[in-house]
Amino acid sequence: MNEYSSGKVSAKVFPLSLLSAAEASPGIRDGIADVGFVIMAYWPGSYAHSNMVNESAMQMKLISENNLNGKGTFAFQGAMAEFILHSCPECLNEYQSQNQVYTANVTTANYALLCNKKITKPSEMNGTRVRAGGSHWARWLKEFDATQVNMTINDIREALSQGVVDCTLAQPSELRNLGLSEVVNHVTIDLPGGVYAGVGGATFNRDTWRSLDVDQRKAILKAGAFLTAEIAWQSELQAREVMEDFRKNDGQMHYASEQFVKLTKEFIEDDMSELVSYYETKHGVKNGDALLSDFTEILRKWVDRVKEADSSEELSEIYWEEIFSKVDVSKYGL
């Protein structure tokens, strides 16, 4: 922000101190922080439309790896940002109802099974206790007779070490970020798939946003495009580095059996309608089918669009040109 605004907008960062993850949304709403990192799944009803689309992320497993070319995370990230900013007024209304303005998105790398036992076959899921966040992953676990365990991200390491859970669904970089490499011996790298992209990476207090002039808001959105690209790029890069370290330290990396992958893809195809039903019943999302169809079309476009990006800088420029620069800052968020 400082760079793009020529020094007119800057931020003082309070990492994990001013607001915890569970306090971020109400804290930004009430002006305790001017901007922060909002994990939307912590408030499923408050951000229901965004959460529903985010939970469709397993559909990336239905796209061929050759087409994704290792850039599926970047495609889903771009699709989420474009969808929220330009195709989902309901999403923006939910932010506004929280006295907030969405200016950037954050995603993880693809989710894997991080476990203290080997899992490559459907039968090996039977009775397994797994920490997972998101109704879609919970239904996937149920499909294969595993048990979902709910807990915050900060509790995963202790739960694995004490045998409260056998696995967690997470991006591989959590082996480093959360110290899980000390309690995880096995990683099934290709299941369940999907990313977690339901994060407002730089969510602004609306009163703070309205106090800024047009040029300052434009600079913030330019910084938002950078953040959206940089986090996605670093998530993928870090996931690969962490898995290399994991293997070097005698960790066991596995790929799921063809049968397990096939059954998972069949589950994903069937689950798209379940996802819509779940959000209509639980959170009152009335037009889920149409929203999900719109999002899937946007995602397919982004699969092709991100193929041109060979660096985080190039990805940032694509996000800026295609998404963030098209926001009318004279009206947005006011």
Secondary structure, DSSP 8 states (H G I E B T S, - for coil): -TTTTTTS------TTTSS-GGGHHHHHHTTSSSEEEEEGGGSTTTTHHHHHHHTTGGGGGGS-HHHHTT-HHHHHHHHHHHIIIII-HHHHHHHHHTTEE---EE-----EEEESS---SGGGGTT-EEE--SHHHHHHHHHTT-EEE---GGGHHHHHHTTS-SEEEE-TTHHHHT-GGGT--EEEEEEE------EEEEEEEHHHHHTS-HHHHHHHHHHHHHHHHHHHHHHHHHHHHHHHHHHHTT-EEE---HHHHHHHHHHHHHHHHHHHHHHHHHH--S-HHHHHHHHHHHHHHHHHHGGG--SHHHHHHHHHHHTGGGS-TTTTT-
